[in-house]
Amino acid sequence: MTLKGKFILAVVAILTLSYGVLVLYTSHLQNRLVIGQAEQQARMLYRQVVLTRQWVADHQGLFLIQTEAARPNDFLNEPTITTDTGMMLVKRNPAMVTRELSEYATRTGLGWFRVTSLQPVNPANAPDAFEQESLRSFSAGQTEHLAISRNPDGRVLRYAAPLVAETSCLTCHGAHGYRTGDIRGALSITIPIGWADTVIARNNSTIVLLGLVSVLAAAAVMLLLFNRLVTRPIQGLSRAMAVFPEQTAAPPDLPKSPDEIGQLNASFMALCQRLAASQKALAAAGEQGFRAEKLAALGQLTAGIAHEINNPLAGMLNCVKTMEEEPENLDLQKRYLPLLHKGLRRIESTMRQLLNYGRVEPLRIHQVHIDTVILDCLDLLGYRLKNIAVNLDLRFNALCCIDSEAIKQIVMNIILNATQAMPEGGALDIASREEGGSVLLIIEDTGVGIAEELQGRIFDPFFTTKEVGEGTGLGLAVTLAMVQRLGGQISVRSRPGEGATFTVTLPIDRHCLTAEPKDNSR
């Protein structure tokens, strides 16, 4: 896709997203306004109905002339009275007045309401699920309860608030066990708001249509401006770059406008002049740079060698310090003196392996207990593992014929690589076992991991992601060389942030009869 296409697409996407957010926000705002209006309407209706009920209760009911439409209430103790003139009057208590007023309100479409209770006198006033939940919440101290639900005509707002027994209410409800201040039920109000959904949908359609027109208009204007102000000047600059260095003069169609594109053109021509002037100096500096690069590589190699030597030295120093603290502990000396001896041999081996990398030397094959070699390496690296939980699963409980120094080199390098990947501490799992005629060494850490694009290069000589002076990039390269000389294989599995797992597979040889070579330094 061209730059122009990307730019126009980005503008269209931003505008579309903006209008989408506007539609969602406007729809949400309208919905909240409608619901808020319905809530206020329900509260006002509740107060009006409660006042009406209070007026009826204070006047001991409302009496109407008995007609076909005004029939006696069978749930009242005195549903009718007869006047001195013989006229029959029927009594209307607050509940009946509420119900009949609700019928009038329902016909207007503004809403409806009714009285309900968990123990209704009239079964018709039994609560539904919403009203049951409301009545239970009133018992817990809540003063009102609201919910949005749907019926066949659309959404409705359900509102319920408690009805508190007044003194005038006890004329009828005193026999039911109510006292002044008791919650004898609730007034349930339903306000239809389905009409608002139609209005909101119509408003959203209008906003979407206006947004579409605005996006198309903005895209057309951006296209014209981009062609005139960006595309044409860049095309002229591209043609000038295509003929450089054969033609160093500015093409006639190269714009010289005072804007950013014009400044870019001027900078390009100045760059061409500087490039032409620096070609001779570059050839002379190339040789000097080559020498400097060799010196830098030598410095990295020296730092890496010092690092490799310092590792066993630190372990030996730890042994000496412990022995100084307990000079009379002969068991400790018997344990650490062999480790010191092995550490010195380790330094000798490190110097030989690092300085002579790539130079083939004969292997010294003898009987080795690989699990013991791993434990020796952990002892020497104890100072590097203070903040690391080491979990061992060593199950290769047998002797085999192999070069012990090579095994140490392999294990030490991988463990050091793992500790450097866990500067804040972590867990190191080391396992050994026999599988398919080979010994498997599995070393897994919980460090920072290795990026996928770098996993194919970590065994390359001098490849390192560390700062200058922190390593030469030879550790894993030496490890690979040692594994290959032993006829084995090494693989790594890692993901960034999930640690790394190194698996070393070495062939097993148990037929050697050569005893462990003597150390001439004794």
C-alpha positions as CSV (number, residue, x, y, z in Angstrom):
1,M,0.0,0.0,0.0
2,T,1.3,3.4,-0.9
3,L,2.0,6.1,1.7
4,K,-1.0,8.1,0.3
5,G,-3.3,5.1,0.8
6,K,-2.0,4.5,4.4
7,F,-2.5,8.1,5.2
8,I,-6.0,8.3,3.9
9,L,-6.9,5.0,5.5
10,A,-5.5,6.2,8.8
11,V,-7.6,9.4,8.6
12,V,-10.7,7.5,7.7
13,A,-10.1,5.0,10.5
14,I,-9.6,7.8,13.1
15,L,-12.7,9.6,11.9
16,T,-14.8,6.4,11.8
17,L,-13.6,5.5,15.3
18,S,-14.3,9.0,16.6
19,Y,-17.8,8.9,15.2
20,G,-18.3,5.4,16.5
21,V,-17.3,6.5,20.0
22,L,-19.6,9.5,19.6
23,V,-22.5,7.3,18.6
24,L,-21.9,5.0,21.6
25,Y,-21.5,7.9,24.0
26,T,-24.5,9.7,22.7
27,S,-26.6,6.6,22.8
28,H,-25.5,5.9,26.4
29,L,-26.1,9.5,27.4
30,Q,-29.6,9.5,25.9
31,N,-30.4,6.2,27.6
32,R,-29.2,7.5,30.9
33,L,-31.3,10.7,30.5
34,V,-34.4,8.6,29.6
35,I,-33.9,6.3,32.5
36,G,-33.2,9.2,34.9
37,Q,-36.3,10.9,33.7
38,A,-38.3,7.7,34.2
39,E,-36.9,7.3,37.7
40,Q,-37.9,10.9,38.6
41,Q,-41.3,10.3,37.1
42,A,-41.7,7.1,39.2
43,R,-40.6,8.9,42.4
44,M,-43.1,11.7,41.8
45,L,-45.9,9.3,41.0
46,Y,-45.0,7.3,44.2
47,R,-45.3,10.5,46.3
48,Q,-48.6,11.5,44.7
49,V,-50.1,8.0,45.2
50,V,-48.8,7.9,48.8
51,L,-50.4,11.3,49.5
52,T,-53.7,10.2,47.9
53,R,-53.7,7.0,50.0
54,Q,-52.9,9.1,53.1
55,W,-55.8,11.4,52.4
56,V,-58.1,8.4,51.9
57,A,-56.9,6.8,55.1
58,D,-57.1,10.0,57.2
59,H,-60.8,10.3,56.1
60,Q,-61.5,6.7,57.0
61,G,-62.0,5.7,53.3
62,L,-63.9,7.1,50.3
63,F,-67.6,6.3,49.9
64,L,-69.2,6.0,46.5
65,I,-72.8,5.4,45.4
66,Q,-73.1,1.7,44.6
67,T,-73.4,1.1,40.9
68,E,-72.5,-1.7,38.5
69,A,-69.0,-0.1,38.2
70,A,-68.7,0.5,41.9
71,R,-69.2,-2.9,43.7
72,P,-68.6,-3.7,47.3
73,N,-65.1,-4.9,48.4
74,D,-65.4,-8.3,50.0
75,F,-62.1,-7.9,51.8
76,L,-63.4,-5.1,54.0
77,N,-65.1,-5.6,57.3
78,E,-67.7,-3.0,56.5
79,P,-67.8,-2.9,52.6
80,T,-71.1,-0.9,52.5
81,I,-73.2,1.6,54.5
82,T,-76.8,2.8,54.1
83,T,-77.7,6.5,54.5
84,D,-80.7,7.7,56.3
85,T,-82.5,8.1,53.0
86,G,-81.8,4.5,52.1
87,M,-79.0,5.2,49.6
88,M,-76.4,2.3,49.4
89,L,-72.8,3.5,49.6
90,V,-69.7,1.3,49.0
91,K,-66.4,2.0,50.7
92,R,-63.1,2.4,48.9
93,N,-60.0,1.9,51.1
94,P,-56.5,3.2,50.0
95,A,-55.7,-0.1,48.2
96,M,-58.8,0.0,46.1
97,V,-58.3,3.7,45.3
98,T,-54.7,2.9,44.3
99,R,-55.8,0.0,42.0
100,E,-58.6,2.1,40.3
101,L,-56.2,5.0,39.8
102,S,-53.7,2.6,38.2
103,E,-56.4,1.5,35.7
104,Y,-56.9,5.1,34.7
105,A,-53.2,5.7,34.3
106,T,-52.7,2.5,32.3
107,R,-55.3,3.7,29.7
108,T,-53.2,6.9,29.2
109,G,-50.1,4.9,28.6
110,L,-48.0,6.8,31.1
111,G,-47.5,3.9,33.4
112,W,-49.2,1.7,36.0
113,F,-48.9,0.9,39.6
114,R,-50.2,-1.4,42.3
115,V,-50.0,-2.3,46.0
116,T,-48.2,-5.5,46.9
117,S,-47.2,-7.4,50.0
118,L,-45.5,-10.6,51.1
119,Q,-48.7,-11.3,53.1
120,P,-51.5,-9.8,50.9
121,V,-55.1,-9.7,52.1
122,N,-56.2,-9.8,48.5
123,P,-54.5,-12.6,46.5
124,A,-54.5,-10.3,43.5
125,N,-51.9,-8.2,45.2
126,A,-49.4,-11.1,45.4
127,P,-45.9,-9.9,44.4
128,D,-44.0,-11.0,41.3
129,A,-40.3,-11.8,41.3
130,F,-39.2,-8.1,41.2
131,E,-41.6,-7.1,43.9
132,Q,-40.5,-10.0,46.1
133,E,-36.9,-8.9,45.8
134,S,-37.9,-5.3,46.6
135,L,-39.9,-6.3,49.7
136,R,-36.9,-8.3,51.0
137,S,-34.6,-5.4,50.4
138,F,-36.9,-3.1,52.3
139,S,-36.7,-5.4,55.3
140,A,-32.9,-4.9,55.1
141,G,-33.3,-1.1,55.3
142,Q,-33.3,-0.2,51.6
143,T,-35.6,2.7,50.8
144,E,-36.3,2.0,47.1
145,H,-35.6,-0.5,44.4
146,L,-35.3,0.0,40.6
147,A,-34.7,-2.3,37.7
148,I,-35.0,-2.3,33.9
149,S,-36.9,-5.1,32.3
150,R,-38.8,-5.9,29.1
151,N,-42.3,-6.7,28.2
152,P,-44.0,-7.3,24.8
153,D,-44.1,-3.5,24.2
154,G,-40.5,-2.9,25.0
155,R,-38.4,-1.8,27.9
156,V,-40.0,-0.7,31.2
157,L,-38.6,0.8,34.4
158,R,-39.7,-1.1,37.5
159,Y,-39.8,1.0,40.7
160,A,-40.8,0.0,44.1
161,A,-40.8,1.8,47.4
162,P,-42.2,0.7,50.9
163,L,-45.5,1.6,52.3
164,V,-45.2,2.5,56.0
165,A,-48.2,2.0,58.3
166,E,-49.5,5.3,59.7
167,T,-51.9,5.6,62.7
168,S,-54.8,6.1,60.3
169,C,-53.9,2.8,58.6
170,L,-54.4,0.8,61.7
171,T,-58.2,1.1,61.4
172,C,-58.1,-1.6,58.8
173,H,-54.7,-3.1,59.2
174,G,-54.5,-3.2,63.0
175,A,-56.3,-6.5,63.0
176,H,-53.5,-7.9,60.7
177,G,-50.9,-7.2,63.4
178,Y,-49.4,-4.0,62.0
179,R,-48.2,-1.2,64.2
180,T,-47.3,2.4,63.4
181,G,-44.0,2.6,61.5
182,D,-44.2,-1.0,60.2
183,I,-43.7,-1.7,56.5
184,R,-47.0,-3.3,55.5
185,G,-46.1,-3.6,51.8
186,A,-44.8,-1.7,48.8
187,L,-46.1,0.4,46.0
188,S,-44.9,-1.1,42.7
189,I,-44.7,1.4,39.7
190,T,-44.0,0.5,36.1
191,I,-43.0,3.3,33.6
192,P,-42.8,2.3,29.9
193,I,-39.6,3.6,28.1
194,G,-39.8,1.6,24.9
195,W,-40.7,4.8,23.1
196,A,-37.3,6.2,24.0
197,D,-35.5,3.3,22.3
198,T,-37.2,4.3,19.0
199,V,-36.1,8.0,19.4
200,I,-32.5,6.9,20.4
201,A,-32.3,4.6,17.3
202,R,-33.5,7.4,15.0
203,N,-30.9,9.9,16.5
204,N,-28.1,7.3,16.1
205,S,-29.0,6.8,12.5
206,T,-28.8,10.5,11.9
207,I,-25.4,10.7,13.6
208,V,-24.1,7.7,11.5
209,L,-25.3,9.3,8.3
210,L,-23.8,12.6,9.1
211,G,-20.6,10.9,10.1
212,L,-20.4,8.9,6.9
213,V,-20.8,12.1,4.8
214,S,-18.1,13.8,6.9
215,V,-15.7,10.9,6.6
216,L,-16.1,10.8,2.8
217,A,-15.7,14.6,2.5
218,A,-12.6,14.6,4.7
219,A,-11.1,11.7,2.8
220,A,-11.6,13.5,-0.5
221,V,-10.0,16.7,0.8
222,M,-7.1,14.8,2.3
223,L,-6.5,13.0,-1.0
224,L,-6.3,16.2,-3.0
225,L,-4.0,17.9,-0.4
226,F,-1.8,14.9,-0.1
227,N,-1.3,14.6,-3.9
228,R,-0.4,18.3,-4.2
229,L,1.7,18.8,-1.1
230,V,3.3,15.5,-0.5
231,T,3.1,13.0,-3.4
232,R,4.4,15.2,-6.2
233,P,7.4,16.7,-4.2
234,I,8.4,13.2,-3.0
235,Q,8.3,11.9,-6.5
236,G,10.6,14.7,-7.6
237,L,13.0,13.9,-4.8
238,S,12.9,10.2,-5.7
239,R,13.9,11.0,-9.3
240,A,16.8,13.1,-8.0
241,M,18.0,10.3,-5.8
242,A,17.8,7.8,-8.7
243,V,20.3,9.8,-10.8
244,F,22.8,10.4,-7.9
245,P,25.8,10.3,-8.0
246,E,25.9,10.6,-11.8
247,Q,24.1,13.9,-11.6
248,T,24.7,16.0,-8.6
249,A,22.9,19.1,-9.8
250,A,19.3,19.7,-8.5
251,P,16.7,18.6,-11.1
252,P,14.5,21.5,-12.4
253,D,11.3,19.9,-11.0
254,L,12.7,19.5,-7.5
255,P,10.5,21.8,-5.4
256,K,12.0,24.6,-3.4
257,S,9.0,25.4,-1.1
258,P,9.6,26.7,2.4
259,D,7.7,23.9,4.0
260,E,9.1,20.6,5.4
261,I,9.3,18.9,2.0
262,G,11.3,21.9,0.7
263,Q,13.7,21.6,3.7
264,L,14.1,17.9,3.0
265,N,15.0,18.6,-0.6
266,A,17.6,21.1,0.4
267,S,19.0,18.7,3.0
268,F,19.2,16.0,0.4
269,M,21.3,18.1,-2.0
270,A,23.6,19.1,0.9
271,L,23.9,15.5,1.8
272,C,24.9,14.6,-1.7
273,Q,27.7,17.1,-1.6
274,R,28.9,15.9,1.7
275,L,28.8,12.3,0.5
276,A,30.9,13.1,-2.6
277,A,33.4,14.9,-0.4
278,S,33.7,12.1,2.2
279,Q,34.3,9.2,-0.2
280,K,38.0,9.7,-0.2
281,A,38.2,10.1,3.6
282,L,36.0,7.0,4.0
283,A,38.5,4.8,2.2
284,A,41.3,6.0,4.5
285,A,39.2,5.6,7.6
286,G,38.2,2.0,6.6
287,E,41.6,0.6,7.4
288,Q,41.8,2.4,10.7
289,G,38.3,1.2,11.6
290,F,39.3,-2.4,10.8
291,R,42.2,-2.1,13.2
292,A,40.0,-0.6,15.9
293,E,37.5,-3.4,15.4
294,K,40.2,-6.0,16.0
295,L,41.3,-4.2,19.1
296,A,37.7,-4.2,20.4
297,A,37.4,-7.9,19.8
298,L,40.6,-8.5,21.6
299,G,39.3,-6.4,24.5
300,Q,36.1,-8.4,24.7
301,L,38.1,-11.7,24.5
302,T,40.3,-10.5,27.4
303,A,37.3,-9.6,29.5
304,G,35.7,-12.9,28.7
305,I,38.8,-14.8,29.7
306,A,39.0,-12.9,33.0
307,H,35.3,-13.7,33.6
308,E,35.8,-17.4,33.0
309,I,38.7,-17.5,35.4
310,N,37.0,-15.4,38.1
311,N,34.1,-17.9,38.3
312,P,36.1,-20.8,39.8
313,L,38.3,-18.3,41.7
314,A,35.3,-17.0,43.4
315,G,34.2,-20.5,44.3
316,M,37.6,-21.3,45.6
317,L,37.7,-18.1,47.6
318,N,34.4,-19.1,49.2
319,C,36.0,-22.4,50.2
320,V,39.1,-20.8,51.7
321,K,37.0,-18.2,53.6
322,T,34.8,-21.0,55.1
323,M,38.0,-23.0,56.0
324,E,39.5,-19.9,57.7
325,E,36.3,-19.5,59.8
326,E,36.6,-23.1,61.0
327,P,40.3,-23.9,60.9
328,E,39.9,-27.0,63.2
329,N,37.1,-28.5,61.2
330,L,39.1,-31.4,59.5
331,D,35.9,-32.7,57.8
332,L,35.4,-29.3,56.2
333,Q,39.1,-29.3,55.0
334,K,38.8,-32.8,53.6
335,R,35.7,-31.7,51.7
336,Y,37.0,-28.4,50.4
337,L,40.7,-29.2,49.6
338,P,39.7,-31.5,46.7
339,L,37.3,-28.8,45.5
340,L,40.2,-26.3,45.6
341,H,42.3,-28.7,43.7
342,K,39.5,-29.2,41.2
343,G,39.0,-25.4,40.9
344,L,42.7,-24.9,40.0
345,R,42.3,-27.6,37.4
346,R,39.2,-25.9,36.2
347,I,41.1,-22.6,35.7
348,E,43.8,-24.5,33.8
349,S,41.1,-26.1,31.6
350,T,39.3,-22.8,31.1
351,M,42.5,-21.1,29.9
352,R,43.1,-24.0,27.5
353,Q,39.5,-24.1,26.2
354,L,39.0,-20.4,25.8
355,L,42.4,-19.4,24.4
356,N,42.6,-22.5,22.2
357,Y,39.0,-22.4,21.0
358,G,38.8,-24.1,17.6
359,R,42.1,-26.0,18.1
360,V,41.5,-29.7,18.4
361,E,43.0,-31.4,21.4
362,P,42.8,-35.0,22.3
363,L,40.1,-36.0,24.8
364,R,41.0,-37.6,28.1
365,I,38.5,-40.4,28.3
366,H,38.2,-42.1,31.7
367,Q,35.5,-43.4,34.0
368,V,33.3,-40.6,35.3
369,H,30.2,-40.4,37.5
370,I,28.4,-37.6,35.7
371,D,26.0,-36.8,38.6
372,T,29.0,-36.3,40.9
373,V,30.6,-33.9,38.3
374,I,27.3,-31.9,38.3
375,L,27.4,-31.6,42.1
376,D,31.0,-30.5,42.0
377,C,30.1,-27.7,39.5
378,L,27.3,-26.6,41.8
379,D,29.7,-26.4,44.8
380,L,32.1,-24.2,42.9
381,L,29.3,-22.0,41.7
382,G,27.6,-21.8,45.1
383,Y,28.3,-18.0,45.3
384,R,26.4,-17.5,42.1
385,L,23.4,-19.5,43.3
386,K,22.6,-17.8,46.5
387,N,19.4,-16.2,45.3
388,I,18.5,-19.2,43.0
389,A,16.5,-22.3,44.1
390,V,18.3,-25.3,42.6
391,N,16.1,-28.4,42.1
392,L,18.0,-31.6,41.3
393,D,16.7,-34.7,39.6
394,L,19.9,-36.7,39.0
395,R,19.0,-40.2,38.0
396,F,22.1,-41.3,36.0
397,N,23.5,-43.4,38.8
398,A,26.3,-45.1,36.8
399,L,29.8,-44.7,35.5
400,C,30.5,-44.0,31.9
401,C,33.6,-43.3,29.8
402,I,33.9,-39.6,29.0
403,D,36.1,-36.5,29.5
404,S,35.2,-35.1,32.9
405,E,36.7,-31.7,32.1
406,A,34.5,-31.5,29.0
407,I,31.4,-32.3,31.1
408,K,32.4,-29.6,33.6
409,Q,32.9,-27.1,30.8
410,I,29.5,-27.9,29.4
411,V,27.6,-27.8,32.7
412,M,29.4,-24.7,34.1
413,N,28.9,-22.7,30.9
414,I,25.2,-23.5,30.8
415,I,24.6,-22.8,34.5
416,L,26.5,-19.5,34.2
417,N,24.4,-18.5,31.3
418,A,21.3,-19.4,33.3
419,T,22.4,-17.3,36.3
420,Q,23.1,-14.3,34.1
421,A,19.5,-14.6,32.8
422,M,18.2,-14.5,36.4
423,P,19.8,-11.4,38.0
424,E,17.0,-11.1,40.5
425,G,17.0,-14.8,41.4
426,G,14.7,-17.6,40.2
427,A,14.7,-21.4,39.9
428,L,17.2,-23.7,38.3
429,D,16.2,-27.3,37.5
430,I,19.0,-29.8,36.7
431,A,18.1,-33.3,35.6
432,S,20.1,-36.3,34.3
433,R,18.9,-39.6,33.0
434,E,19.5,-42.4,30.5
435,E,17.4,-42.5,27.5
436,G,17.9,-44.6,24.3
437,G,21.5,-45.4,24.9
438,S,22.4,-41.8,25.7
439,V,22.7,-39.7,28.8
440,L,20.4,-36.6,28.8
441,L,21.4,-33.5,30.8
442,I,18.5,-31.0,31.1
443,I,19.2,-27.6,32.6
444,E,16.2,-25.3,32.9
445,D,16.0,-21.8,34.2
446,T,13.2,-19.2,34.9
447,G,15.2,-16.3,33.5
448,V,14.4,-13.7,30.9
449,G,14.4,-16.2,28.0
450,I,15.8,-15.9,24.5
451,A,14.1,-14.3,21.6
452,E,13.2,-16.7,18.8
453,E,15.2,-14.8,16.2
454,L,18.4,-15.1,18.4
455,Q,18.2,-18.8,19.2
456,G,19.9,-19.7,16.0
457,R,22.9,-17.5,16.8
458,I,23.6,-18.1,20.5
459,F,26.1,-20.8,19.7
460,D,28.0,-18.6,17.3
461,P,31.5,-17.5,18.4
462,F,31.7,-14.0,19.8
463,F,27.9,-13.5,19.6
464,T,26.7,-11.9,22.8
465,T,23.8,-9.7,23.9
466,K,25.8,-8.4,27.0
467,E,27.5,-5.1,27.3
468,V,31.1,-4.7,26.3
469,G,33.4,-6.2,28.9
470,E,30.7,-8.5,30.3
471,G,31.4,-11.4,28.1
472,T,33.1,-12.5,24.9
473,G,30.3,-14.6,23.4
474,L,32.5,-17.7,23.6
475,G,30.7,-19.6,26.5
476,L,28.0,-21.3,24.5
477,A,30.3,-21.6,21.5
478,V,32.8,-23.6,23.6
479,T,29.9,-25.6,24.9
480,L,28.7,-26.6,21.4
481,A,32.3,-27.4,20.4
482,M,32.7,-29.7,23.5
483,V,29.4,-31.4,22.9
484,Q,30.2,-32.1,19.2
485,R,33.6,-33.4,20.1
486,L,32.0,-35.9,22.5
487,G,29.7,-37.0,19.7
488,G,26.6,-35.5,21.2
489,Q,24.0,-32.8,20.5
490,I,22.7,-29.7,22.3
491,S,19.4,-27.9,21.8
492,V,17.6,-25.0,23.4
493,R,13.9,-24.2,23.9
494,S,12.9,-20.8,25.1
495,R,10.4,-18.0,25.0
496,P,11.0,-14.4,26.1
497,G,10.0,-14.1,29.8
498,E,9.5,-17.9,30.2
499,G,13.1,-19.0,30.8
500,A,15.2,-21.4,28.7
501,T,15.8,-25.1,28.7
502,F,19.1,-26.6,27.4
503,T,19.1,-30.3,26.6
504,V,22.5,-32.0,26.1
505,T,22.5,-35.5,24.6
506,L,25.7,-37.6,24.9
507,P,26.4,-41.1,23.8
508,I,27.1,-43.6,26.6
509,D,30.4,-45.7,26.6
510,R,30.9,-48.1,29.4
511,H,33.7,-50.2,27.9
512,C,36.8,-48.1,28.7
513,L,39.3,-49.6,31.1
514,T,41.5,-46.5,31.5
515,A,41.8,-45.3,35.1
516,E,41.4,-41.7,35.9
517,P,44.6,-39.9,34.8
518,K,46.9,-38.7,37.5
519,D,47.4,-35.1,38.1
520,N,51.1,-34.2,37.6
521,S,50.7,-31.2,39.8
522,R,50.4,-33.3,43.0
